[in-house]
Amino acid sequence: MSKKINIGIIGFGVVGSNTCLVLNRKKELFSRYTGIEYRIKKICDVDWKTEREWMPPEQLRTDNYSEIVNDPEIDMVVELIGKFQPAYEIIKKSLENGKAVVTANKFLLSKKLIELITLANENNTYLGFEASVAGAIPIIKGLRESFAGNRITSIIGILNGTTNFILSAMTRENKRFDDALLLARNLGYAENDPSLDISGADSAQKLAIISTYAFYHSITDDDFLIEGIDRIESEDIEFASELGYRIKLLAMAKRLDNLISLRVHPTLVPEGHMLSDVEDVYNAVYLEGDLFGRSLLYGEGAGGKAASSAVVADIIEIGKKISGRGHLPEIFTIESDIEIQPVERIETRYYLRFTAVDRPGVLASIARILGENKISIASVIQKKENPEHAVPIVMLTHRAVEKNVNNAIREIDKLSSVKNPTQKIRVED
């Protein structure tokens, strides 16, 4: 006879309804595969008027999450409402009540991951959160299990499908940013308010979760340099292509000894790099470790089906643990000697686009200021000639320190011959 796991689901939106649909349709398959009956006992949502592909019977519905959190018969709580509250209260109380929790709440986990893992261990239960990062890509499971014996040295990810779609459309179809964003909205790839995506904040939240696991250190999205894609213009895409690069919004965490650099920003990626061909709404995570070398995980990073795939995977895995012989706590020892690298100490190459009047001596003035700030030039593009108007001057630098680059840009932007703020995009070779 199959063992039974009673599940309470809080949040019946796109991901929640897809999760319920999968659990309902594949119930017999999961039972045959695991020997466990995964039974939805209660579903909580504030909106039961909107029709979904699968609607639960009346007796399963509630608008009071306490009926799930405090039900002694429910073994596992699946939190899919997002935001900080009441999700934090729901997860914390569920764990304190000894219930396993599965969540996709990247915002909450980017602030409270260590606390909630510790709380799960203290109450002999489990916390699953695969769906919080990169949709159907099993990056959390990879770090928890497959790469557990490795010292991770580098994480570079395309973690937001909306921004990747916008940049792909700008590259492939020569669209301006606003037009590419409108296309993303029309296709359902961007929210009505896309600010969380295009600002880079969404990617930073996800990278905080991955980095916490990869480096065994309490990392939040407050530790990051975060820049979005809203200042990327069509000419930047064109110049990058001419230089042999594509522009991607990258989330990066790199470790050198006990120093970790954390940043999210638009980046010039060389054509031919593993991440340069990741297009549209797809996500990818590139990892480097001392044993496996290099690895790329790739797949759909957004949407109800991709997210529900990760949620269901956690439900099945945790269900098998609950039905096993007792609780095996997750070993998570914080490395206290790790430091976060200050932003001004970042060292990389830079793409700089100046908008300057085409007069003799202008280029020399810019080069002089760069040199005085210990920045050497690798290449220069100045195609247009128009003595009456400002024209773009593009420079690709050798490796330079962020603080020096920012100082140089401040000086250059004060020149009377420079008409617009300088565009700065970092390069990842």
C-alpha positions in Angstrom: 0.0 0.0 0.0 1.3 3.5 -0.9 2.4 5.9 1.8 0.5 9.1 1.7 1.8 12.7 1.8 -0.8 15.4 2.4 0.0 18.7 0.6 -1.4 22.2 1.2 -0.8 24.7 -1.6 -0.9 28.4 -0.9 -1.2 30.5 -4.0 -3.3 29.3 -7.0 -1.9 31.6 -9.7 0.0 30.5 -12.8 2.6 28.4 -11.0 0.2 27.1 -8.3 -2.5 26.1 -10.8 0.1 24.4 -13.0 1.5 22.5 -10.0 -1.9 21.3 -9.0 -2.7 20.3 -12.5 0.5 18.2 -12.7 -0.1 16.6 -9.3 -3.6 15.7 -10.3 -2.9 14.4 -13.8 0.2 12.4 -12.9 -0.9 11.1 -9.5 -0.8 7.5 -10.5 2.6 7.8 -12.3 4.2 9.4 -9.2 2.7 6.7 -7.0 4.1 3.9 -9.2 7.5 5.7 -9.3 7.9 6.5 -5.6 5.4 4.3 -3.8 3.9 7.5 -2.4 0.5 9.0 -2.9 0.9 12.8 -3.2 -2.5 14.1 -2.1 -3.6 17.7 -2.3 -5.6 18.2 0.9 -6.2 22.0 0.7 -5.6 24.9 -1.7 -5.6 28.5 -0.5 -6.1 31.6 -2.7 -7.8 35.0 -2.4 -9.4 34.7 -5.9 -11.6 31.7 -6.7 -13.6 33.5 -9.4 -11.0 33.4 -12.2 -11.2 30.1 -14.1 -8.0 28.0 -14.5 -7.3 24.9 -16.6 -8.0 22.8 -13.6 -10.3 23.9 -10.8 -10.3 22.0 -7.5 -13.6 20.9 -5.9 -15.2 23.2 -3.4 -14.1 21.1 -0.4 -10.4 21.7 -1.2 -10.7 25.5 -1.4 -10.0 28.1 1.2 -9.0 31.8 1.4 -7.4 31.4 4.9 -3.8 30.0 4.8 -4.0 29.3 8.5 -6.2 26.3 7.7 -3.2 24.8 5.9 -0.3 26.0 8.2 -2.1 24.7 11.3 -3.6 21.5 10.0 -1.8 18.6 11.7 -2.7 16.3 8.9 -0.8 18.3 6.3 2.8 17.1 5.8 4.0 19.6 3.2 3.2 23.3 2.5 3.8 24.7 -0.9 4.1 28.5 -0.8 3.5 30.2 -4.2 2.2 33.6 -3.4 5.5 35.5 -3.7 6.5 38.8 -2.0 7.8 39.0 1.6 4.7 38.9 3.7 2.7 36.9 4.4 5.0 34.4 2.7 7.6 34.7 5.5 5.1 34.2 8.2 3.6 31.2 6.3 7.0 29.5 5.7 8.4 30.2 9.2 5.2 29.0 11.0 5.0 25.9 8.8 8.6 24.9 9.5 8.1 25.5 13.3 5.1 23.2 13.0 7.4 20.5 11.6 6.0 20.7 8.1 8.2 20.5 5.0 8.0 23.6 2.8 8.5 24.0 -0.9 8.7 27.6 -2.2 9.5 29.6 -5.4 9.9 32.8 -3.5 13.2 34.3 -4.7 12.6 37.7 -3.1 12.1 36.2 0.4 15.0 33.6 0.0 17.4 36.3 -1.2 17.0 37.8 2.3 16.3 34.9 4.6 17.7 31.7 3.1 20.2 30.8 5.9 17.6 31.5 8.6 15.0 29.3 7.0 17.4 26.4 6.3 18.5 26.6 9.9 14.8 26.6 11.1 14.1 23.6 8.9 17.0 21.7 10.5 16.0 22.7 14.0 12.5 21.3 13.4 13.6 18.1 11.7 12.0 19.0 8.4 12.9 20.2 4.9 13.0 23.3 2.8 12.8 23.0 -1.0 13.3 26.0 -3.3 14.5 24.8 -6.7 11.8 26.9 -8.5 13.2 30.1 -7.0 16.1 30.2 -9.6 16.1 29.6 -13.3 12.8 27.7 -13.6 13.2 24.2 -14.8 17.1 24.3 -14.7 18.1 22.1 -11.7 20.8 24.5 -10.4 20.0 24.2 -6.7 20.0 20.4 -6.9 23.3 20.6 -8.8 25.0 22.7 -6.1 23.4 20.6 -3.2 24.2 17.2 -4.7 26.0 16.9 -8.1 28.7 19.5 -7.4 28.8 19.1 -3.6 32.4 17.9 -3.6 33.6 20.9 -5.5 35.0 24.3 -4.6 33.0 26.6 -6.8 35.1 29.5 -8.2 32.9 31.1 -10.7 29.2 31.5 -11.4 28.0 33.4 -14.5 24.3 33.3 -15.3 21.6 34.6 -17.6 18.9 34.4 -15.0 16.1 36.6 -16.3 14.1 35.6 -19.4 12.5 39.0 -20.0 15.8 40.9 -20.3 17.4 38.1 -22.4 14.4 38.3 -24.8 14.7 42.1 -25.0 18.4 42.0 -25.7 17.9 39.2 -28.2 15.3 41.2 -30.1 17.5 44.3 -30.1 20.4 42.2 -31.5 18.5 40.0 -34.0 15.9 42.5 -35.2 17.7 45.8 -34.7 14.9 47.0 -32.4 15.2 49.9 -30.0 14.9 49.1 -26.3 11.4 50.5 -26.0 10.2 48.5 -29.0 11.7 45.3 -27.8 10.1 45.8 -24.4 6.7 46.3 -26.0 7.2 43.1 -28.0 8.0 41.2 -24.8 4.8 42.6 -23.2 2.7 41.7 -26.2 4.1 38.1 -26.1 3.5 37.8 -22.4 7.2 37.7 -21.6 7.2 41.0 -19.6 4.9 42.1 -16.8 2.9 45.3 -17.0 5.5 46.7 -14.6 8.8 45.1 -15.8 11.0 47.2 -13.5 12.1 44.2 -11.3 13.4 42.5 -14.4 15.0 45.3 -16.4 16.6 46.9 -13.4 18.6 43.6 -12.7 17.0 43.2 -9.3 15.3 39.9 -10.2 18.7 38.4 -11.4 20.4 39.7 -8.2 17.9 37.9 -6.0 18.4 34.6 -7.8 22.2 35.0 -7.7 22.1 35.6 -4.0 20.5 32.2 -3.5 22.9 30.4 -5.8 25.9 32.2 -4.3 24.9 31.3 -0.7 25.0 27.7 -1.6 28.1 27.8 -3.8 30.3 29.7 -1.3 28.8 28.6 2.0 28.4 32.2 3.1 25.3 34.3 4.0 24.8 36.4 0.9 21.9 38.7 0.2 21.0 40.8 -2.8 22.1 43.9 -0.8 25.7 42.8 -1.4 25.5 43.3 -5.1 26.5 45.9 -7.7 23.2 46.0 -9.7 22.7 47.7 -13.1 19.8 47.1 -15.5 19.5 47.2 -19.3 17.3 50.3 -19.8 20.3 52.4 -20.9 21.4 50.0 -23.6 20.9 51.6 -27.0 20.8 50.1 -30.5 24.2 51.5 -31.4 25.8 49.7 -28.4 24.4 46.5 -29.8 25.9 47.3 -33.2 29.3 48.4 -31.9 29.5 45.3 -29.7 28.9 43.1 -32.7 31.6 44.9 -34.7 34.0 44.2 -31.9 33.0 40.5 -31.8 30.7 40.6 -28.8 27.1 40.3 -27.8 25.4 42.2 -24.9 23.8 40.1 -22.2 22.5 40.8 -18.7 24.9 38.7 -16.6 24.7 37.7 -12.9 28.2 37.0 -11.8 29.8 35.7 -8.6 33.5 34.9 -8.6 35.7 33.7 -5.8 39.5 34.4 -5.4 40.8 32.9 -2.2 38.5 34.4 0.5 37.2 37.3 -1.6 33.9 37.1 -3.5 32.9 39.6 -6.2 29.2 39.8 -6.8 27.5 41.8 -9.6 24.6 42.0 -12.0 24.9 44.2 -15.1 24.9 44.3 -18.9 28.0 42.7 -20.2 29.9 42.3 -23.5 30.3 38.6 -24.0 32.6 37.3 -26.8 30.9 35.6 -29.7 31.7 31.9 -29.2 31.4 32.0 -25.4 28.9 29.4 -24.0 26.5 32.2 -22.9 26.6 34.3 -26.1 24.1 32.0 -28.0 21.6 31.8 -25.2 18.6 33.6 -26.8 15.1 34.7 -26.1 13.5 33.7 -22.8 16.0 30.9 -22.1 18.3 30.9 -19.0 21.7 29.4 -18.5 24.2 29.1 -15.7 27.9 28.7 -16.3 29.9 27.2 -13.5 33.6 26.6 -12.8 34.8 24.3 -10.0 38.0 22.7 -9.0 36.9 19.1 -9.9 34.4 19.3 -12.7 36.1 22.2 -14.5 33.4 23.9 -16.5 29.8 23.2 -16.9 26.7 24.9 -18.5 23.1 24.3 -17.4 20.6 25.5 -19.9 16.8 25.6 -20.2 13.6 27.5 -19.9 13.8 29.8 -17.0 10.3 31.2 -16.7 6.6 30.4 -17.2 4.1 28.3 -15.4 5.2 25.0 -16.8 8.9 25.4 -16.2 8.4 26.7 -12.6 5.9 24.0 -11.8 8.4 21.4 -13.0 10.8 22.5 -10.4 8.1 22.7 -7.7 6.9 19.2 -8.4 10.5 17.9 -8.4 10.9 19.3 -4.9 7.6 17.9 -3.8 8.5 14.4 -5.0 12.0 14.5 -3.6 11.0 15.8 -0.1 8.1 13.3 -0.1 10.6 10.5 -0.4 12.6 11.9 2.4 9.6 12.3 4.7 8.6 8.7 4.0 12.1 7.4 4.7 13.9 6.6 8.0 14.0 9.8 9.9 15.3 13.3 9.1 18.7 13.8 7.6 19.6 17.5 8.3 21.2 19.5 5.6 24.8 20.3 6.5 25.5 24.0 5.8 28.5 25.3 7.6 29.1 29.1 7.1 32.6 30.1 6.1 33.1 33.1 8.3 36.4 34.3 6.8 34.9 35.2 3.4 34.6 38.9 2.4 32.6 40.6 -0.2 34.7 42.6 -2.6 33.9 46.3 -2.6 32.4 47.5 -6.0 35.2 50.1 -6.5 37.8 47.3 -6.5 36.3 45.3 -9.4 38.8 44.8 -12.2 37.8 44.0 -15.7 37.8 45.4 -19.3 35.4 48.1 -20.3 33.4 49.2 -23.3 33.2 53.0 -23.3 31.0 55.0 -25.7 31.6 58.8 -25.7 29.4 61.3 -27.5 31.7 64.1 -28.5 32.0 66.9 -31.0 34.2 65.9 -33.9 37.0 68.4 -33.5 40.8 68.0 -33.5 42.2 67.2 -30.0 39.0 65.7 -28.6 40.2 62.1 -28.9 43.6 63.1 -27.4 41.9 64.8 -24.4 39.8 61.7 -23.7 42.9 59.4 -24.0 44.9 61.7 -21.7 42.3 61.5 -18.9 42.1 57.7 -19.3 45.9 57.4 -19.1 46.1 59.6 -16.0 43.7 57.2 -14.4 45.8 54.1 -15.3 43.4 53.0 -18.1 45.0 51.8 -21.3 43.1 51.6 -24.6 42.8 48.3 -26.6 40.8 49.5 -29.6 38.9 52.6 -30.9 36.0 53.0 -33.3 35.1 56.4 -34.7 33.2 55.9 -38.0 31.2 59.0 -38.4 32.7 62.3 -39.3 30.6 65.4 -38.6 32.4 68.5 -37.4 29.1 70.3 -36.7 27.6 67.6 -34.4 28.5 65.2 -31.7 29.4 61.7 -32.8 30.0 58.4 -31.0 33.6 57.4 -30.1 33.9 53.8 -28.8 36.8 52.5 -26.9 37.5 49.0 -25.6 40.0 49.1 -22.7 42.4 46.7 -21.2 41.8 45.5 -17.7 41.2 48.4 -15.3 39.9 49.1 -11.8 36.3 50.2 -11.4 37.2 53.2 -9.2 39.7 54.5 -11.8 37.2 54.1 -14.6 34.5 56.0 -12.7 36.9 58.8 -11.9 37.9 59.1 -15.5 34.3 59.1 -16.8 33.5 61.9 -14.4 36.4 64.0 -15.7 35.6 63.2 -19.4 31.9 64.1 -19.0 32.9 67.6 -17.8 34.7 68.3 -21.1 32.8 70.9 -23.2 33.3 68.7 -26.3 31.4 65.7 -24.6 27.7 66.2 -25.0 26.1 63.1 -23.4 26.9 61.0 -20.3 29.4 58.3 -21.2 28.1 54.8 -21.7 30.0 52.2 -19.7 29.5 48.4 -20.2 31.8 45.9 -18.6 33.4 43.1 -20.6 33.6 39.4 -19.7 36.2 37.5 -21.6 
